[in-house]
Amino acid sequence: MSIMATTKPKQTPSKKNKPTASEKEEGFMDLLKGIRGEFGKISWPTPQQITGNTIVVLVMVAIVSLGMWGIDNIFRAIIWLITDEIPRHII
């Protein structure tokens, strides 16, 4: 039993008609109409939701910042204990 490789005949690229300027403009206008329709489906937040979410983000940023500051100070104290030397940028 022998297996022979078969090759596909080469296909020459067909020459497609290029779209005219008016067809391109029509396609672009269809795209814009589609985008406008999709924007109508978006559930936009109310001003109260935006305010509430902004407050939550600011509080979380403050909490994470304080946590990182605390961890940084803990590591700084550990390094001071190990090296018995105060870093020069502190003095």
C-alpha positions as CSV (number, residue, x, y, z in Angstrom):
1,M,0.0,0.0,0.0
2,S,1.5,3.3,-1.0
3,I,0.5,6.7,0.0
4,M,1.0,9.4,-2.6
5,A,0.9,13.1,-1.8
6,T,-1.6,15.0,-3.9
7,T,-1.1,18.6,-4.7
8,K,-3.8,21.0,-5.3
9,P,-3.7,23.0,-8.5
10,K,-2.6,26.6,-8.1
11,Q,-5.5,29.0,-8.2
12,T,-4.9,32.3,-9.7
13,P,-6.3,35.2,-7.7
14,S,-9.4,36.5,-9.3
15,K,-9.6,40.1,-10.0
16,K,-12.4,41.6,-8.0
17,N,-13.9,44.9,-8.9
18,K,-12.8,47.6,-6.5
19,P,-15.6,49.4,-4.8
20,T,-16.4,52.8,-6.0
21,A,-16.2,55.9,-3.9
22,S,-19.9,56.0,-3.5
23,E,-20.0,52.4,-2.4
24,K,-17.3,53.1,0.2
25,E,-19.2,56.1,1.5
26,E,-22.4,54.0,1.7
27,G,-20.6,51.3,3.6
28,F,-19.1,53.9,6.0
29,M,-22.6,55.4,6.6
30,D,-23.9,51.9,7.3
31,L,-21.1,51.4,9.8
32,L,-22.0,54.7,11.6
33,K,-25.7,53.8,11.7
34,G,-24.8,50.5,13.2
35,I,-22.6,52.1,15.8
36,R,-25.4,54.6,16.7
37,G,-27.8,51.7,17.1
38,E,-25.4,49.8,19.4
39,F,-25.0,53.0,21.5
40,G,-28.7,52.9,22.1
41,K,-28.5,49.5,23.6
42,I,-26.0,50.6,26.3
43,S,-27.3,50.9,29.8
44,W,-25.7,54.1,31.0
45,P,-25.2,54.7,34.7
46,T,-27.1,57.3,36.6
47,P,-25.3,60.3,38.1
48,Q,-26.0,58.8,41.6
49,Q,-24.3,55.5,40.5
50,I,-21.3,57.4,39.1
51,T,-20.9,59.3,42.4
52,G,-21.2,56.2,44.4
53,N,-18.7,54.3,42.3
54,T,-16.3,57.2,42.4
55,I,-16.5,57.3,46.2
56,V,-15.9,53.5,46.4
57,V,-12.8,53.9,44.1
58,L,-11.4,56.8,46.1
59,V,-11.9,54.9,49.4
60,M,-10.2,51.8,48.1
61,V,-7.3,53.8,46.7
62,A,-6.8,55.3,50.2
63,I,-7.0,52.0,51.9
64,V,-4.5,50.3,49.6
65,S,-2.2,53.3,49.8
66,L,-2.2,53.2,53.6
67,G,-1.7,49.4,53.5
68,M,1.3,49.8,51.2
69,W,2.7,52.6,53.3
70,G,2.4,50.4,56.4
71,I,4.1,47.4,54.7
72,D,6.9,49.7,53.5
73,N,7.4,50.9,57.1
74,I,7.5,47.4,58.4
75,F,10.1,46.3,55.9
76,R,12.1,49.5,56.6
77,A,12.1,48.7,60.3
78,I,13.2,45.1,59.6
79,I,16.1,46.4,57.5
80,W,17.1,48.9,60.2
81,L,17.1,46.0,62.8
82,I,19.2,43.8,60.5
83,T,21.7,46.4,59.4
84,D,21.8,48.7,62.5
85,E,21.9,51.6,60.1
86,I,19.4,54.3,59.4
87,P,19.1,54.9,55.6
88,R,20.6,58.2,54.5
89,H,17.5,59.4,52.7
90,I,15.7,59.5,56.1
91,I,18.1,61.7,57.8
